[in-house]
């Protein structure tokens, strides 16, 4: 089907509530291999589901509810909603996401799950974290359900504005609570949901003109019954107008019944079966509700389906990974135990070292000397930091380094940046969109691409330095250093007592590989790259004294704040600013040859490019910002597109 571009007329209103027409064209959907369930053997499964993101494949796919071989047709205008698929008689299989990792969410979508529940009740993330997961799931055409932490108007409002296909309310213990939940999902006069539909993601930021008239038909409202009182009133809850689905919660239900550690207890099973039967007697087409549930070790996904469940959640992302990791380690250790006893320990050690050096492509990595029955695990995890890959090593060898500032805090952008070949990346917590928790995944992907990461702090403070250094960056940049006293403070924040004031949690932080690197403390003192940013007239006046502070490895000059401080906010290339910049550069470069002389770093500007800085002797040059590069690329792309249209019109 040919792609089309639609241009809306000038008088198009984002307040329109007219239903958008649906395309009448349809195509067959491709068959999928049935999902793998972590709780049962593959051979016991008979659950078959439709995966909407394969809808354009020419091969037919078959409904889970039908034993016939007739292909199902769906609109090519987009994947069917959860409600539509349930009305078609499908049994849907999903996963709970507690990691709040967009990557894990994307993998879940690509793997073939029919839906994913982004769990804000028991997961560590909130609204902003959920948004990244919803974007990842949308990219794979996988329906997203948000489970809110509590049944409240505020949580429902914020969750629904993100645009999930479904919302799950926990701890619904009666019809009154269910009616409240439904009211939180509907705009006045049918409910009390706050209205910002013209600007929220749910309406495609106002571009979807049919949102107001369609959302009630498409939103799946789920009420979770997970206590004794809720089970007693489950028939009334299922009968509440607007409740589309009842989700059974076996763990909280077992706790409510006094069997926290035994969700498979006979009494719990009896209560659960009775509740299931009650919901299944209600007919969704006559105002009843669908039945959803979560598989347990004693109650498999196939078992739930056989009892009539319409939606089955078979696993949790963190549990799935935990089990896989434990199993992987177990198999590895068992294989080491079965090695031929004739192999000498020394031969094995040499072979292991040769293998890992080849994999890591870093000749001076040193394997630790610790030994145990499974020596390789300890050796690998206690590897020392490769000094030839560090910023200090590269600069000491006379290299000029080129980097990029990362302000988007997107792990994907960070990963692309690492693969692109930059010598370093500055994850910018001063002006970027994230802080410590968002910086962590960026550092992780940069580590995987072997790109040194520098964290720029929002301010020169002990708390920010402590939290940043615990993440394990190669470098740290302190902004607004105006005096040598501030520089001394900055250095002290980076070192453990007695050399500094850094708080000690080294056995459990990422910087020490969560305790796996026994040499972290001594290596950190040697390898950490400390940068002080000079960006005021006072800082320029004191730059020689700042540069002379023991422990300051690099002076970064900030042209934008410096120009603002001098009264030339919109003119960073003003001659007076350039004069001050030149004075600062000469002061730092004039220390060359002296003990512990710092390196000079700077940021390229439109009229003072990276090559200009390098020629003047800068050791490190940041050429741009990720969002600036992306912005410019978008502008250029649109420019080319519009130029092409103008040519066609002529």
ZITA-V619571 format. One record per pair of residues at least 4 apart in sequence whose C-alpha atoms are under 6 Angstrom apart, sorted by sequence separation. I is the first residue (numbers start at 0). J is the second residue. If there is no record, write none. Layout:
# ZITA-V619571
I/J, I/J
This chain:
# ZITA-V619571
85/89, 106/110, 108/112, 118/122, 124/128, 133/137, 137/141, 152/156, 154/158, 155/159, 185/189, 186/190, 187/191, 200/204, 203/207, 210/214, 214/218, 229/233, 248/252, 249/253, 254/258, 268/272, 283/287, 294/298, 295/299, 304/308, 315/319, 317/321, 320/324, 355/359, 356/360, 370/374, 375/379, 391/395, 394/398, 410/414, 427/431, 433/437, 434/438, 464/468, 494/498, 495/499, 496/500, 509/513, 512/516, 519/523, 522/526, 523/527, 538/542, 542/546, 558/562, 560/564, 563/567, 585/589, 603/607, 604/608, 607/611, 613/617, 626/630, 638/642, 84/89, 136/141, 171/176, 185/190, 186/191, 199/204, 202/207, 224/229, 253/258, 254/259, 282/287, 283/288, 294/299, 303/308, 387/392, 393/398, 445/450, 480/485, 494/499, 495/500, 508/513, 511/516, 533/538, 562/567, 563/568, 591/596, 603/608, 612/617, 119/125, 186/192, 198/204, 253/259, 281/287, 294/300, 428/434, 495/501, 507/513, 562/568, 590/596, 603/609, 185/192, 197/204, 198/205, 494/501, 507/514, 182/190, 183/191, 184/192, 197/205, 202/210, 491/499, 492/500, 493/501, 506/514, 511/519, 61/70, 182/191, 183/192, 253/262, 491/500, 492/501, 562/571, 60/70, 59/70, 367/378, 250/262, 366/378, 559/571, 300/313, 609/622, 33/47, 253/267, 367/381, 562/576, 48/63, 367/382, 47/63, 366/382, 291/308, 365/382, 600/617, 150/168, 290/308, 291/309, 293/311, 459/477, 599/617, 600/618, 602/620, 93/112, 144/163, 290/309, 291/310, 292/311, 293/312, 294/313, 402/421, 453/472, 599/618, 600/619, 601/620, 602/621, 603/622, 92/112, 93/113, 95/115, 96/116, 143/163, 144/164, 146/166, 291/311, 402/422, 404/424, 405/425, 452/472, 453/473, 455/475, 458/478, 600/620, 92/113, 93/114, 94/115, 95/116, 96/117, 97/118, 143/164, 144/165, 145/166, 146/167, 147/168, 364/385, 401/422, 402/423, 403/424, 404/425, 405/426, 406/427, 452/473, 453/474, 454/475, 455/476, 456/477, 91/113, 93/115, 96/118, 142/164, 144/166, 220/242, 221/243, 223/245, 400/422, 402/424, 405/427, 451/473, 453/475, 529/551, 530/552, 532/554, 220/243, 221/244, 222/245, 223/246, 224/247, 225/248, 529/552, 530/553, 531/554, 532/555, 533/556, 534/557, 29/53, 64/88, 219/243, 221/245, 222/246, 223/247, 530/554, 531/555, 532/556, 29/54, 64/89, 97/122, 406/431, 407/432, 28/54, 63/89, 225/251, 226/252, 534/560, 535/561, 29/56, 51/78, 62/89, 63/90, 114/141, 116/143, 119/146, 120/147, 225/252, 423/450, 425/452, 428/455, 429/456, 534/561, 28/56, 104/132, 108/136, 114/142, 115/143, 116/144, 117/145, 118/146, 119/147, 120/148, 413/441, 417/445, 423/451, 424/452, 425/453, 426/454, 427/455, 428/456, 429/457, 29/58, 30/59, 114/143, 116/145, 119/148, 226/255, 423/452, 425/454, 428/457, 535/564, 29/59, 30/60, 101/131, 105/135, 410/440, 414/444, 28/59, 29/60, 101/132, 105/136, 108/139, 152/183, 410/441, 414/445, 417/448, 461/492, 27/59, 28/60, 108/141, 417/450, 101/135, 162/200, 471/509, 160/199, 161/200, 162/201, 469/508, 470/509, 471/510, 161/201, 470/510, 160/201, 469/510, 244/288, 539/583, 553/597, 27/72, 243/288, 244/289, 245/290, 246/291, 247/292, 552/597, 553/598, 554/599, 555/600, 556/601, 26/72, 244/290, 245/291, 246/292, 553/599, 554/600, 555/601, 25/73, 25/74, 238/287, 25/75, 237/287, 237/288, 171/223, 480/532, 165/218, 170/223, 171/224, 474/527, 479/532, 480/533, 22/76, 164/218, 165/219, 166/220, 167/221, 168/222, 169/223, 170/224, 473/527, 474/528, 475/529, 476/530, 477/531, 478/532, 479/533, 165/220, 166/221, 167/222, 168/223, 170/225, 474/529, 476/531, 477/532, 479/534, 172/228, 173/229, 481/537, 172/229, 481/538, 173/232, 482/541, 181/241, 490/550, 174/235, 483/544, 174/236, 483/545, 50/113, 173/236, 52/140, 381/515, 380/515, 381/516, 13/197, 19/209, 18/209, 13/205, 17/209, 15/208, 16/209, 18/212, 13/208, 16/211, 16/212, 92/310, 94/312, 401/619, 403/621, 90/309, 91/310, 92/311, 93/312, 94/313, 96/315, 399/618, 400/619, 401/620, 402/621, 403/622, 405/624, 90/310, 92/312, 94/314, 95/315, 96/316, 399/619, 401/621, 403/623, 404/624, 405/625, 94/315, 403/624, 44/301, 38/296
